């Protein structure tokens, strides 16, 4: 066991500035997300992890916007979620508008969600069933002209083809409510018609 890779040690290294918050998005995907989130007022991200993209969205949204990140952030062996601590720290670095972190399953959050959304980033459960549920639960909240971005929705060389790629190809791209407006690396951005 490598003690230098434990969650607490990685968190300490992050706080000391030795490592950045982890993200599975590419620089091109992050630039695309920032461009499309620019000026948006009600943003939701499903799958926060270390909050790198949540913070990016907060930095790009309207000054009076609200970004809501949804992730269970389960506590680890030391009974704390170091991922959540990193996410909170990342969000604090971008004080624009308001940021909310919901610590629950996305489908549980959807049950009590009532606010309209103008930017939705789905990067949680990449299984067919998980993405199908997020798609069904969250896209009805998108306003006309609102955008939804799907991570790991396109195949890339040297990367596993997730169920999310197949679901996007077989279901999302045929949903008459949406039109593709951008694709970058594994990211697909669609507009609600």
N, C-alpha and C positions, 0 to 999 in steps of 0.2 A: 504494500500500500504506500503510495506516495503522499506524504503529509503536506507537501507543497501545493497539492491540487484540491485540498478540502475546501468546502464552502467558506468557512470562517477565514482561512488564509487568503483565499481569492478576494474576499471582501476587504480584508486589511490591505492587500496589494492595490486594490482599486482605490481605496480611500487615501493611500499614500501616493497615488498618481502613477503607479508603476504599470497598470493595465487599464484599458478602457472598458466601459460597460460593453458586455457581449451583445452582439446582434447577428442574426443570420441573413440580414439583408446586405446586398452589395452596395457600393457607393452610388452606382447608377440608379438602383432601386430607391435609395434614400433621396436622391435628387428628384426623382419622379414624384415620390410621395410629398416632398416639401412643395414642389411646384403646384400640385393639384390640391394640396391642403391650404395653400395661401389664401388668406382672407375668409376662410370658412369659419362658421360660428358654433356649430354643434358637431363635434367629432367623437367617434367611438372607435377604440381599438380593441379587438378581441385577441388576446395572447400578448401580454406585456413583457414577460420575461424580465430583463434588466432595465426596461424602460427607455432604451436608446431611441426607438422610433416614436414612442409616446412623447418623449421630450422634443424630438424633431417636429412632430405635429404641433405641439404647444408653441414652439418657436415660430412656426409658419402661420398659425391661425390668426384670425382677427384679434385685435387687442382686447376685445370684450368677449372672446370666445370661451367655450368650455370643452376640454378634452376629457373623455372618460375612458380609462383603461380597465379592462376586465381580465382578471387572472386569479386563479385560486391561491397562488403563492403559498404553497403548503410549507409548514415549518419542517426543518430538518432535524438531525440528531441532537442539535443543541437547543431545540424547541423555538427556533427563530427562522424566519425566511430571509436569508441574505439576499436573494433575488429581489425581494420587496424593498429591502433597505437600499439597494443600489437604485432601483426604480424611483424611489422617493427622492434620493439625492440627485439623480438625473433631472427629474422634474423641477426640483428647486433651482436648478441652474438656469431655467427659462421661466421667469416670473410673469410671463404674458397671460392675461386672462385667468382662468381657473382650471385646475387639474384635479380630477377625482380618480381614485383607484378603488374599484369594487373588488372585493376578495370573495369571489364566488364563481360558479360555473356560468358560462355565457347563457345557457338556456334558462338558468334560474334568474339571472339578471333580466332576461328578455320578458319574463313573466310579469314583472312590475314596471317595465319601461314604458313611458308614455310620451316622451319628448320627440319631436321631429329631429332627424339627423341629416346633415348635408355632406358629411364625409364619414365613410365607414371603412375601416381597415380590418380585414379578416385574416388573422395569422395565428389561429389557435390549433384546434384539432384538425390534423391533415387527413384523417380517415374519411372515407366516403360518407359514412353516417354522421360524423362530426361536422363536416362542411355542409352537408345537406341540411342539418338541423340549424346551423348558424345562418345559412342562406334563407331558409324558411322563416326563422324567428326574427331576423334583423332587417332584411331588405324591405319589408312593408313599412318600416319607419323612415326610409329615405324619402326626402321631398323630391318632387319633380326637378330635374336638373342636378340632384345630389349625386355624389360619386361613391362608388364602392371599389376598393382595391383589394385584390386577392393575391396573397403571397404563395409561392410554390404552386402556381397555377399553370405554369408552362414548363415543358421539359428543357433541361440544360445538359450539355455534355458533361460526363463524369459526375452526374448527380442522380441519385435514386429517383425514379418516377413515382411520386406519391399518388395516393388515391385522389388528392386534391387536383392533380393535373387531369386525371380522367373525368372527375366530376365537372370541372370547368369545361372541358372539351364536349362532354356528352349532355350536360344540363345547362350550365350557365350561359354558354354561347348561343343557346337556342331559346333563352328566356326572352319573350317578346317585349318585356318591360324595360330591357336594357340594350345599350349599344356600346361596343368597345370604343374607347377614345385614346387609349395608349397601351403599349406593351413594352416592357424593359426587362431583360433577363428573365426571371421567373415570375415577374409581376404583371398582372392584367388589371387595367383600370377601366371601369364601365360607368356610363352615365344613365341615371334613371330617366326614362322618357316621359 
